[in-house]
Amino acid sequence: MNFGLLADLVLWAHFLWVGFILFGQAAVMTGWAMGWGWTRNLWFRLVHLAAMLLVAAQAWLGIACPLTLIENRLRLQAGDASYRRSFVSDWAERLLFYDAPDWVFLLLYSLFALLIALTFAAYPPRRR
């Protein structure tokens, strides 16, 4: 079995998860300003909110992200190195050249979850 390829697939799933959360919120905010009806889709908004709340809850409870754990295990089985810290911490350090303690990411997750929840309340989804 090609564990390196499986690890890469999990990495892409992780990027898609993060992208859905970040770009989903950007789309909702833009849709609110532009009057795009699809950004009020109930299922999209519920899944989007739940995705971010899951991330924030894991951070508050000190639970490691399952995608990070799976990817690390696969990378080790492939003979590669695993992340030194969490997925987001590791990639933020790599992409932004910024090393921050885990509490910074906890704060960011919490604030972003709050933003999504406030947007959900101020620009509520509609059933159709």
N, C-alpha and C positions, 0 to 999 in steps of 0.2 A: 504494500500500500504506500502511496506517495504522501507521506505526512506533511512535507513542505507545501505541496499543492493544497492539501486540506487546510493547513494553517493560513495560507494566502486567501482561500475562500472565506474563512472565518474573519480575516482582517477586512476583506471587502464588505462582508455583512455588517461589520462594526462601523465602517465608514458610511454605509448606507443608512444605518440607524442614526448616526450623528447627523448626517446630511438631511435626513427626514425631519429631525427635530429642528435644526437650524434653518434650513430653507423652507420648511413648512411654516415656521413662524414668520419668516420674511414674506412668504406668499400670503399669509393671512393678513398681515399688516398692510401689504400693498393692495390686496383685494378689498380691504376695508376702505382704503383711500380711493380706489378706482371703481368701486361698486361691482366687483366681480362676484356673481352669485355663488359660484362653486366653492368659494372660500367659507361659505356658511353651511356647507354640507355637514350634517350631524355626525356621521360615521368618521369622516376625515378628522373632524375636530376632536371627537372623543378619543380616537386612537392616538392622535398627536399629543393631547393632554396626558393621556395614560403613559405614553412612552417617556415623557419628561418626568412625570411623577415617579415612575419606576426608577429612573436614574437618580433622582434626588433622594428617594427613600433608601436606595442601596447605599448612597454616600452617608446619609445620616445614621444608618444602622451599622456602618462599617463593613458592609458586605462587598466583597470583590465582585466585579462584573463577570458574569458567567462567560461572556464572549472572550474576555481577556484570559480567563482560566483555561478555557478550551484551546485557545490559540497557543498559549504558553505550553500546555501539555503536548500539543501537536508539534510545536517547534522543537521541544526537547526530544521528542521521539524521532524527529527528522535529523537530530544532531546539531540544531541551530541554537543560538542563545535566546533566552526568553527576555521579557521586559523586566527592568529593574523595579518598576513601580506599576501604577495603574496604566491602562491603555491611554487614557486622555493625558495623564501627566507625562508619560513617555513621549507621545507624539507632540504635545504642546511644547515640550522642551526641544524636540527635534525641529519642529516647524517654526517656532517663535524664538528659539535660542533663549528661552526663559525658564528658569528652574524655580518652581514655587512649592511651598509646603502643601500637603494634601488639604488643609483647611481652606486654602484659597479656592481650590476647585469645588469644595463643598459649598462655599459661599456663592461661587458662580452658578453652580447647579441650582441652588436654592433661589437665587435671584431670577434665573431664567425660568424656572418653574413658576415662580410668582408672576412674572411677566405673561406667561402663557395663560395662567389662570385668570389674571386680570383682563386679558384680551378676550378670553372665553366669556367672561361676565359682561364686559362692555360691548362686545360685538358678538352676541350669542349666535350659535348655529341654529338652523331651521330644519324642521322635518319636511321632506318633499318626496 
